[in-house]
Amino acid sequence: MTEQQESQVKPQPTAVVNNSKSRSGTVLGGVAILLALGLTGGLYLHGHQSAVTQQAELAQLKQQLASALSKIDQTSSKDAEQLATLDQTQQRLQGEMQGLQNRVLDLNDKRPNDWMLAESEYLVRMAGRKLWLEHDLISAITLLGNADERIRALNDPSLMPIRKALAEDIAKLKGMPRIDREGLTLKLAALEDQIELLPLSTVSMPEAKLEADQAVTANPDEWESNLKKNWVKFTENFVTIRRRDGAVEALLSPQQEIFLRENLKTKLLQAQISVYREQQALYEDSLDKAQRWLTQYFDTENSATRYMQGEIDKLKGEQIQIDYPEQFKTQAMLEQVLTERLQRILASN
């Protein structure tokens, strides 16, 4: 075979190789297309499912929003109804208030003196409070006098019985005894301050009895007596016995002395409180106990003790309790007149 023939035979394998490459490329292309189609389908299915889910959630949100809007509309409707009711009530109350104001002005124009009469009744009630609750006699008399001035300024002859009753009430209060409470409490406080200076009673020893004369006589017949006297003189240098008649009171201990003085102060303080409360029985009982302790435990020969006993005697005679009237005659009369006048005014309207 010639070189030309060999050169013609060699290109044949190249054609075979090209054919195999073309087939493999076709297969790869098909696979790629299938993969692309599968991926596209998967993405489509996933997007479709997400869209369905979002549409369901959106529908639920729309339903909730509609429900909330419905509730808001109902609440707004109720609020509007309540506001309308409140407006009507306010208008009605304003009308009633205006009517009351007109009636008050009308009453004031018709009977202006009734207000001064009502003020007098108020002053009488205040006088009763001062008298019965605070036992302030002076203030009660002053308030009753002010009430009488109000009634006198009215210049109404029909009120003369009330002025007469007022004069009787004032005279009754002025006739009551005046208690100097401040003076009494100051005296008791001064005595209380002196308690620490009072001396306690001490042991009082009675005089010892003197023995008979122990002189020895020269009479031989009295040898027995002389022997006894000599024996007594000999022994009295060792032991001396003296007899005393009468009981000996024991002294108080320091702690008992403190308690005694504090208890005595407490009794005088109770007496001071009783003065303001007008408790006559407690006042007298406190002073009785204080005086009894002074006599029993303190030196009654001391001038300070005697002075305190005398002052307590004077204070015990003080009257600290007053029998006040249960009510004023004027009170009921004023209330009756005011009630009658008010009824006449209401009837005329």
C-alpha positions as CSV (number, residue, x, y, z in Angstrom):
1,M,0.0,0.0,0.0
2,T,1.2,3.4,-0.9
3,E,1.6,6.5,1.4
4,Q,-1.4,8.1,-0.3
5,Q,-3.6,5.2,0.6
6,E,-2.5,5.3,4.3
7,S,-3.2,8.9,4.5
8,Q,-6.7,8.3,3.2
9,V,-7.4,5.5,5.7
10,K,-6.3,7.5,9.0
11,P,-9.1,10.1,9.2
12,Q,-11.8,7.5,9.9
13,P,-11.3,7.2,13.7
14,T,-11.8,11.0,14.0
15,A,-15.3,10.7,12.6
16,V,-16.2,8.0,15.1
17,V,-15.0,10.1,18.0
18,N,-17.1,13.1,16.8
19,N,-20.2,11.0,16.6
20,S,-19.8,9.7,20.3
21,K,-19.3,13.3,21.5
22,S,-22.4,14.4,19.8
23,R,-24.5,11.7,21.4
24,S,-23.2,12.4,24.9
25,G,-23.9,16.1,24.5
26,T,-27.4,15.4,23.5
27,V,-27.9,13.2,26.6
28,L,-26.5,15.9,28.9
29,G,-28.7,18.5,27.3
30,G,-31.7,16.4,27.9
31,V,-30.8,15.8,31.5
32,A,-30.3,19.5,32.0
33,I,-33.7,20.3,30.5
34,L,-35.3,17.7,32.8
35,L,-33.6,19.2,35.8
36,A,-34.7,22.7,34.8
37,L,-38.2,21.5,34.3
38,G,-38.2,19.8,37.7
39,L,-36.8,22.8,39.5
40,T,-39.3,25.1,37.8
41,G,-42.2,22.8,38.8
42,G,-41.0,22.6,42.4
43,L,-40.7,26.4,42.6
44,Y,-44.1,26.7,41.2
45,L,-45.6,24.3,43.7
46,H,-43.9,26.0,46.6
47,G,-45.0,29.4,45.5
48,H,-48.5,28.2,45.0
49,Q,-48.7,26.7,48.5
50,S,-47.2,29.9,50.1
51,A,-49.8,32.0,48.2
52,V,-52.6,29.8,49.5
53,T,-51.3,30.1,53.1
54,Q,-51.0,33.9,52.8
55,Q,-54.5,34.2,51.4
56,A,-55.9,32.2,54.3
57,E,-54.0,34.3,56.8
58,L,-55.2,37.5,55.1
59,A,-58.8,36.3,55.1
60,Q,-58.5,35.6,58.9
61,L,-57.0,39.1,59.5
62,K,-59.8,40.6,57.5
63,Q,-62.4,38.8,59.6
64,Q,-60.7,39.9,62.9
65,L,-60.5,43.5,61.6
66,A,-64.2,43.4,60.7
67,S,-65.1,42.0,64.1
68,A,-63.1,44.7,65.9
69,L,-64.6,47.5,63.7
70,S,-68.1,46.1,64.6
71,K,-67.3,46.3,68.3
72,I,-66.0,49.8,68.0
73,D,-69.1,50.8,66.2
74,Q,-71.3,49.3,68.9
75,T,-69.2,51.0,71.6
76,S,-69.4,54.3,69.8
77,S,-73.1,53.9,69.5
78,K,-73.5,53.3,73.3
79,D,-71.2,56.2,74.1
80,A,-73.3,58.4,71.9
81,E,-76.5,57.3,73.6
82,Q,-74.9,57.9,77.1
83,L,-73.7,61.3,76.0
84,A,-77.2,62.2,74.8
85,T,-78.6,61.0,78.1
86,L,-76.1,63.0,80.1
87,D,-76.9,66.1,78.0
88,Q,-80.6,65.7,78.8
89,T,-79.9,65.2,82.5
90,Q,-77.6,68.2,82.6
91,Q,-80.2,70.4,80.9
92,R,-82.9,69.2,83.3
93,L,-80.7,69.9,86.4
94,Q,-79.8,73.3,85.1
95,G,-83.5,74.0,84.7
96,E,-84.2,72.8,88.2
97,M,-81.3,74.9,89.6
98,Q,-82.5,78.0,87.8
99,G,-86.0,77.4,89.3
100,L,-84.6,77.0,92.8
101,Q,-82.5,80.2,92.4
102,N,-85.6,82.1,91.3
103,R,-87.6,80.8,94.3
104,V,-84.8,81.7,96.7
105,L,-84.7,85.2,95.2
106,D,-88.4,85.4,95.4
107,L,-88.4,84.3,99.1
108,N,-85.6,86.8,99.9
109,D,-87.7,89.6,98.4
110,K,-90.8,88.6,100.3
111,R,-89.4,87.9,103.8
112,P,-85.8,89.3,104.2
113,N,-86.1,89.3,108.0
114,D,-86.5,85.5,108.2
115,W,-82.7,85.1,107.5
116,M,-81.8,87.1,110.5
117,L,-84.3,85.1,112.6
118,A,-82.6,81.9,111.3
119,E,-79.3,83.3,112.3
120,S,-80.6,84.0,115.8
121,E,-81.7,80.3,116.1
122,Y,-78.2,79.2,115.0
123,L,-76.6,81.4,117.7
124,V,-78.8,79.9,120.3
125,R,-77.8,76.4,119.2
126,M,-74.1,77.4,119.4
127,A,-74.7,78.7,122.9
128,G,-76.1,75.3,123.9
129,R,-73.1,73.5,122.5
130,K,-70.7,75.8,124.4
131,L,-72.6,75.3,127.7
132,W,-73.3,71.5,127.6
133,L,-70.3,70.2,125.8
134,E,-67.5,72.6,126.8
135,H,-69.0,74.0,130.0
136,D,-68.1,77.5,128.8
137,L,-70.6,79.7,130.7
138,I,-69.1,83.0,129.5
139,S,-69.3,82.1,125.8
140,A,-72.8,80.8,126.1
141,I,-74.0,84.1,127.7
142,T,-72.3,86.1,124.9
143,L,-73.9,84.0,122.1
144,L,-77.4,84.4,123.6
145,G,-76.8,88.1,123.8
146,N,-75.9,88.2,120.2
147,A,-79.0,86.3,119.3
148,D,-81.1,88.9,121.2
149,E,-79.4,91.7,119.3
150,R,-80.4,90.1,115.9
151,I,-84.0,89.7,117.0
152,R,-84.1,93.3,118.4
153,A,-82.9,94.6,115.0
154,L,-85.9,93.0,113.3
155,N,-88.2,95.4,115.2
156,D,-91.0,92.8,115.0
157,P,-93.5,93.0,117.9
158,S,-94.6,89.4,117.3
159,L,-91.1,88.3,118.5
160,M,-91.3,89.9,121.9
161,P,-92.1,86.5,123.6
162,I,-88.9,85.2,122.2
163,R,-86.9,88.1,123.5
164,K,-88.5,87.6,126.9
165,A,-87.5,83.9,126.9
166,L,-84.0,84.9,125.8
167,A,-83.7,87.4,128.7
168,E,-84.8,84.6,131.2
169,D,-82.2,82.2,129.8
170,I,-79.4,84.8,130.0
171,A,-80.4,85.7,133.6
172,K,-80.4,82.1,134.6
173,L,-76.9,81.6,133.3
174,K,-75.6,84.8,134.9
175,G,-77.0,83.6,138.2
176,M,-74.9,80.4,138.2
177,P,-71.8,80.3,140.3
178,R,-68.5,81.1,138.5
179,I,-65.7,78.6,138.9
180,D,-62.2,79.8,138.7
181,R,-60.8,76.7,137.2
182,E,-57.5,78.2,136.2
183,G,-57.0,79.5,139.8
184,L,-57.8,76.1,141.3
185,T,-55.5,74.2,139.0
186,L,-52.7,76.6,139.6
187,K,-53.0,76.2,143.4
188,L,-53.0,72.4,143.0
189,A,-50.0,72.6,140.7
190,A,-48.1,74.7,143.2
191,L,-48.8,72.2,146.0
192,E,-47.6,69.4,143.7
193,D,-44.3,71.2,143.2
194,Q,-43.8,71.4,147.0
195,I,-44.1,67.6,147.7
196,E,-40.4,66.9,147.2
197,L,-39.6,69.4,150.0
198,L,-41.9,67.9,152.6
199,P,-40.0,66.0,155.4
200,L,-41.1,62.5,156.3
201,S,-42.1,61.6,159.8
202,T,-39.1,60.2,161.8
203,V,-38.9,57.7,164.6
204,S,-40.0,59.2,167.9
205,M,-38.3,57.6,170.8
206,P,-40.0,58.0,174.2
207,E,-38.0,59.1,177.2
208,A,-36.3,56.3,179.1
209,K,-37.5,55.7,182.6
210,L,-34.9,56.7,185.2
211,E,-34.0,54.0,187.7
212,A,-34.3,54.6,191.4
213,D,-31.4,56.0,193.4
214,Q,-28.7,53.3,193.8
215,A,-26.7,55.0,196.6
216,V,-25.4,52.7,199.3
217,T,-26.6,53.4,202.9
218,A,-24.6,53.0,206.1
219,N,-27.4,51.0,207.8
220,P,-26.2,47.5,208.5
221,D,-29.7,46.2,208.3
222,E,-29.8,47.1,204.6
223,W,-26.8,44.9,203.7
224,E,-28.8,43.0,201.2
225,S,-30.0,46.1,199.4
226,N,-26.5,47.6,199.5
227,L,-25.2,44.4,198.0
228,K,-27.7,44.6,195.1
229,K,-26.8,48.3,194.5
230,N,-23.1,47.6,194.4
231,W,-23.8,44.8,191.9
232,V,-25.8,47.0,189.7
233,K,-23.1,49.7,189.7
234,F,-20.6,47.1,188.9
235,T,-22.5,45.6,185.9
236,E,-23.9,48.9,184.4
237,N,-20.4,49.5,182.9
238,F,-21.0,46.4,180.7
239,V,-24.7,46.5,179.7
240,T,-27.2,49.3,180.2
241,I,-30.9,48.5,179.8
242,R,-33.5,51.3,179.7
243,R,-37.2,50.7,179.4
244,R,-39.4,52.9,177.1
245,D,-43.1,52.8,176.7
246,G,-44.9,53.3,173.4
247,A,-44.7,51.8,169.9
248,V,-41.9,52.8,167.5
249,E,-42.9,53.4,163.9
250,A,-40.6,51.9,161.3
251,L,-39.1,54.3,158.7
252,L,-40.0,54.0,155.0
253,S,-37.4,52.6,152.6
254,P,-36.0,54.9,149.9
255,Q,-38.0,53.1,147.2
256,Q,-41.2,53.4,149.3
257,E,-40.5,57.1,149.9
258,I,-40.3,57.6,146.1
259,F,-43.6,55.8,145.5
260,L,-45.3,57.7,148.3
261,R,-44.3,61.1,146.9
262,E,-45.3,60.1,143.3
263,N,-48.6,58.8,144.5
264,L,-49.3,62.0,146.3
265,K,-48.5,64.0,143.2
266,T,-50.8,61.7,141.2
267,K,-53.7,62.5,143.6
268,L,-53.2,66.2,143.2
269,L,-53.0,65.8,139.4
270,Q,-56.3,63.9,139.5
271,A,-57.8,66.7,141.4
272,Q,-56.7,69.2,138.7
273,I,-58.3,67.1,135.9
274,S,-61.5,66.8,137.9
275,V,-61.8,70.6,138.1
276,Y,-62.0,70.8,134.3
277,R,-64.3,67.8,134.0
278,E,-66.5,69.0,136.9
279,Q,-66.3,65.7,138.7
280,Q,-67.0,66.7,142.2
281,A,-66.8,63.2,143.8
282,L,-63.4,62.4,142.2
283,Y,-62.1,65.8,143.2
284,E,-63.0,65.4,146.8
285,D,-61.8,61.8,147.0
286,S,-58.3,62.7,145.5
287,L,-57.9,65.5,148.1
288,D,-59.0,63.3,151.0
289,K,-56.4,60.7,150.1
290,A,-53.7,63.3,149.7
291,Q,-54.5,64.8,153.1
292,R,-54.6,61.3,154.8
293,W,-51.1,60.4,153.4
294,L,-49.7,63.8,154.6
295,T,-50.9,63.1,158.1
296,Q,-49.8,59.4,158.1
297,Y,-46.3,59.6,156.5
298,F,-45.1,63.2,156.7
299,D,-43.9,65.3,159.6
300,T,-47.0,67.1,160.8
301,E,-44.9,69.4,163.1
302,N,-43.2,70.9,160.0
303,S,-44.5,74.2,158.8
304,A,-44.5,73.2,155.1
305,T,-46.6,70.1,155.9
306,R,-49.1,72.1,158.0
307,Y,-49.4,74.7,155.2
308,M,-50.2,72.0,152.6
309,Q,-52.7,70.5,154.9
310,G,-54.4,73.8,155.4
311,E,-54.5,74.6,151.7
312,I,-56.0,71.2,150.9
313,D,-58.7,71.8,153.5
314,K,-59.6,75.1,151.7
315,L,-59.6,73.4,148.3
316,K,-61.8,70.6,149.5
317,G,-64.5,73.2,150.2
318,E,-64.6,74.4,146.6
319,Q,-67.7,73.6,144.5
320,I,-66.5,72.6,141.0
321,Q,-69.7,71.1,139.6
322,I,-72.6,73.1,138.2
323,D,-76.1,72.0,137.5
324,Y,-76.8,73.5,134.0
325,P,-80.3,73.8,132.5
326,E,-81.2,70.9,130.3
327,Q,-82.4,73.3,127.5
328,F,-83.0,76.9,126.6
329,K,-86.6,78.1,126.5
330,T,-85.7,80.2,123.4
331,Q,-84.7,77.2,121.3
332,A,-88.1,75.6,120.9
333,M,-89.8,79.0,120.4
334,L,-87.5,80.0,117.6
335,E,-87.8,76.6,115.9
336,Q,-91.6,76.9,116.0
337,V,-91.7,80.4,114.6
338,L,-89.3,79.5,111.7
339,T,-91.3,76.4,110.8
340,E,-94.6,78.4,110.7
341,R,-93.1,81.1,108.5
342,L,-91.6,78.6,106.1
343,Q,-94.9,76.8,105.8
344,R,-96.7,80.0,105.0
345,I,-94.2,81.0,102.4
346,L,-94.4,77.5,100.7
347,A,-98.2,77.6,100.8
348,S,-98.3,81.0,99.1
349,N,-96.1,79.7,96.3
